Amino acid sequence: MGKNSRKDNDPSVKPLRILASYIAKILFKTGITANQVTIFSFIIFVPIIIYLIIQGRYAYNLIALGLILITIIFDLSDGVLARLRSEQSKFGAWLDGSLDTIFQSFLLIAVIICTVKQTGNPQWFIIGMIMLFGQTMAHFVGFNYSRDFGFDSYSGSETFNCKFNNLKRIPLLDAYLKNIIVPSNIAYISIFTVRYLLILGILINRLDIFILVFSITINVRWLSMFFLYLKFLAIDSESKLYTIKFLKEILKENEVDQKNRSVC
């Protein structure tokens, strides 16, 4: 929980964060830990949300959307609570991220089932599987970024962002690649993450459009990340792309930090 998450980059989360901070302060007065909040939120809300969505009814989907917003608030509050209690740990970050990934996978499967029920067209299973494949590959490719650079496809990096902030002008391709790795611009967050597309799909009662659009964008994202990583590995000399240049700098800085820790 020491890293900046995509939630920190998302301006729409700021109002929810205020409410989450209030809840965290209440929980702080109890004996409840941040990890318990994470687990209880998952156990209590996720099964209900999945059940409501697979029913294939618009009213149920709206209720599920409300519960999803509640889970987001609790997801934010567990991080605040961890900081208040000085309980930040690698296990807590792993638990939070793992349950978020599981929830998202279950949610996408439920959306596929809902769409097939609403449309009566089994072809959405195929398109849905393409969407799930893209989401899985995005997590897989993101693991390489986490291992080598200290942040994954859903986590920010203060060092990475600072390097770009120091540029007077960010070339268009670099802006795209930066936001492919860590969506921080509202437009990229809307396109390459589940939240906004799913909310829109539920509100207009067109989850088939959500599946179609997200199956395209998520596969574009992981393929872009994959080929960027290949280019990073293939280029030994100075790259014209700031994205690759900064990734190489971060890798070297991390290697120096590891050597210093091993000496200590």
C-alpha positions in Angstrom: 0.0 0.0 0.0 3.0 2.2 -0.2 2.6 2.9 -3.9 0.3 5.3 -5.6 -2.6 3.3 -7.1 -4.7 4.0 -10.1 -7.3 5.1 -7.6 -5.0 7.9 -6.7 -4.8 9.0 -10.3 -8.5 8.8 -10.8 -10.1 12.3 -10.1 -13.6 10.7 -9.7 -12.3 8.8 -6.6 -11.5 12.0 -4.6 -15.1 12.4 -3.4 -15.3 8.8 -2.4 -11.9 9.1 -0.6 -13.4 11.8 1.7 -16.1 9.4 2.7 -13.6 6.5 3.0 -11.4 8.6 5.3 -14.4 9.3 7.6 -15.2 5.6 7.7 -11.6 4.7 8.4 -11.5 7.1 11.3 -14.6 5.4 12.8 -13.0 1.9 12.3 -9.8 3.2 13.8 -11.6 3.5 17.2 -12.4 -0.2 17.0 -10.2 -3.2 17.0 -10.8 -3.9 13.3 -7.7 -4.1 11.2 -7.3 -3.0 7.5 -6.9 -6.6 6.3 -10.2 -7.5 8.1 -11.9 -4.7 6.3 -10.5 -6.0 3.0 -11.7 -9.6 3.7 -15.1 -8.7 5.1 -15.9 -6.4 2.2 -15.0 -9.1 -0.3 -17.0 -11.9 1.5 -20.1 -9.7 2.2 -20.5 -7.7 -1.0 -18.9 -9.7 -3.9 -21.3 -12.7 -3.8 -24.4 -10.4 -3.7 -23.1 -8.3 -6.6 -22.4 -11.3 -8.7 -25.8 -12.8 -7.9 -27.6 -9.6 -8.8 -25.8 -9.2 -12.2 -26.2 -12.8 -13.4 -30.0 -12.4 -13.0 -29.9 -10.3 -16.2 -32.3 -7.6 -15.0 -31.8 -3.9 -15.3 -33.1 -3.1 -11.8 -30.8 -5.7 -10.2 -27.8 -4.3 -12.2 -28.5 -0.8 -10.8 -28.5 -2.2 -7.2 -25.3 -4.1 -8.0 -23.8 -0.8 -9.2 -24.6 0.8 -5.9 -22.9 -2.0 -4.1 -19.9 -1.8 -6.3 -19.5 1.9 -5.2 -19.7 0.8 -1.6 -17.0 -1.8 -2.1 -14.8 0.9 -3.7 -15.3 3.1 -0.6 -14.3 0.2 1.7 -11.4 -0.6 -0.6 -10.2 3.0 -0.1 -10.9 3.0 3.6 -8.8 -0.1 4.3 -5.7 1.7 2.9 -6.5 4.8 5.0 -7.0 2.6 8.1 -3.7 0.8 7.4 -1.9 4.1 7.4 -3.6 5.3 10.6 -2.7 2.1 12.4 0.8 2.0 10.8 -0.1 -1.4 9.5 1.1 -1.0 6.0 2.7 -4.2 4.8 3.5 -6.2 1.7 1.0 -8.8 2.7 -1.8 -6.2 3.0 -1.0 -4.8 -0.4 -0.9 -8.3 -1.9 -4.2 -9.2 -0.2 -5.9 -6.1 -1.4 -4.6 -6.4 -5.0 -5.4 -10.2 -5.2 -9.0 -9.8 -4.0 -9.5 -6.9 -6.3 -8.3 -9.0 -9.2 -10.5 -12.0 -8.2 -13.5 -9.6 -7.8 -12.9 -8.1 -11.2 -12.7 -11.5 -12.9 -15.9 -12.7 -11.2 -17.6 -9.4 -12.2 -16.6 -9.8 -15.8 -17.9 -13.4 -15.9 -21.2 -12.3 -14.4 -21.5 -9.5 -17.0 -21.0 -12.1 -19.8 -23.7 -14.3 -18.3 -26.0 -11.3 -17.9 -25.5 -10.2 -21.5 -26.2 -13.7 -22.9 -29.4 -13.8 -20.9 -30.5 -10.3 -22.0 -29.7 -10.7 -25.7 -30.3 -14.5 -26.0 -27.3 -14.6 -28.2 -24.5 -17.1 -27.2 -21.9 -15.3 -29.4 -21.3 -12.9 -26.4 -19.7 -15.9 -24.7 -17.0 -15.8 -27.4 -16.5 -12.1 -27.3 -16.6 -12.3 -23.5 -13.8 -14.9 -23.5 -11.7 -12.5 -25.6 -12.3 -9.8 -23.0 -11.3 -12.2 -20.2 -8.2 -13.3 -22.1 -7.2 -9.6 -22.6 -7.7 -8.9 -18.9 -5.6 -12.0 -17.9 -2.8 -11.0 -20.3 -2.8 -7.4 -19.0 -2.2 -8.8 -15.5 0.4 -11.2 -16.8 2.4 -8.5 -18.7 1.9 -6.2 -15.7 3.8 -8.7 -13.6 6.9 -8.0 -15.6 6.6 -4.3 -15.0 6.1 -5.0 -11.3 9.1 -7.3 -11.1 11.5 -5.1 -13.1 10.4 -1.6 -12.3 8.6 -1.8 -9.0 5.1 -1.0 -10.3 2.5 -3.0 -12.1 -0.1 -2.1 -14.7 -2.4 -0.8 -12.1 0.1 1.1 -9.8 1.7 4.4 -10.2 5.3 5.3 -9.6 6.3 8.6 -8.2 9.7 8.3 -9.8 8.1 7.5 -13.2 5.6 10.3 -13.0 8.3 12.8 -11.8 10.5 12.1 -14.8 7.6 12.9 -17.2 6.6 15.9 -15.2 10.1 17.4 -15.7 9.6 17.4 -19.4 8.5 20.6 -21.0 6.5 18.8 -23.6 5.6 15.1 -23.7 5.5 13.6 -27.3 2.2 12.1 -28.2 3.6 8.5 -28.5 5.2 8.8 -25.1 2.0 10.2 -23.5 0.2 7.2 -25.0 2.7 4.6 -23.7 2.9 6.2 -20.3 -0.9 6.0 -19.9 -0.9 2.5 -21.3 1.4 1.4 -18.4 -0.3 3.5 -15.8 -3.6 5.2 -16.8 -3.5 8.6 -15.1 -5.3 10.8 -17.7 -9.1 10.6 -17.3 -9.5 9.8 -20.9 -7.2 6.8 -20.7 -8.7 5.7 -17.4 -12.1 5.7 -19.0 -11.0 3.6 -22.0 -8.5 1.2 -20.5 -10.0 0.3 -17.1 -13.2 -1.4 -16.3 -14.9 1.1 -14.0 -16.3 3.8 -16.3 -17.2 1.6 -19.2 -19.0 -0.8 -16.9 -20.9 2.0 -15.1 -22.0 3.4 -18.5 -23.0 -0.1 -19.7 -25.1 -0.6 -16.6 -26.8 2.8 -16.7 -27.8 2.6 -20.4 -28.6 -1.1 -20.0 -26.2 -2.1 -22.8 -23.6 -4.4 -21.2 -23.1 -5.9 -24.7 -21.6 -2.6 -25.7 -19.4 -2.7 -22.6 -18.1 -6.2 -23.5 -17.4 -5.2 -27.1 -15.6 -2.0 -26.3 -13.6 -3.4 -23.4 -12.6 -6.5 -25.2 -11.0 -4.2 -27.8 -9.3 -1.7 -25.4 -7.9 -4.2 -22.9 -6.3 -6.3 -25.7 -4.9 -3.1 -27.2 -3.5 -2.3 -23.8 -1.7 -5.5 -23.1 -0.4 -5.8 -26.6 1.0 -2.3 -26.4 2.6 -3.1 -23.0 4.0 -6.3 -24.3 5.6 -4.8 -27.4 6.9 -1.9 -25.4 8.6 -4.4 -23.0 10.1 -6.3 -25.9 11.5 -3.0 -27.4 12.8 -2.1 -23.9 14.7 -5.5 -23.8 15.9 -5.2 -27.4 17.4 -1.6 -27.2 20.8 -1.4 -25.6 21.6 2.1 -26.7 19.9 5.4 -25.9 16.2 5.3 -27.0 14.4 8.2 -28.6 11.3 7.2 -26.6 11.3 8.9 -23.2 9.2 6.0 -21.9 11.9 3.4 -22.6 14.6 5.8 -21.4 12.9 6.4 -18.0 12.2 2.7 -17.6 15.9 1.9 -18.1 16.8 4.6 -15.6 14.3 3.2 -13.0 15.7 -0.3 -13.5 19.3 1.0 -12.9 18.1 2.9 -9.8 16.4 -0.2 -8.4 19.5 -2.3 -9.0 21.6 0.2 -7.1 19.1 0.2 -4.3 19.2 -3.6 -4.1 23.0 -3.6 -4.0 23.1 -1.0 -1.2 20.6 -3.0 0.8 22.6 -6.2 0.3 25.8 -4.4 1.5 23.9 -3.2 4.6 
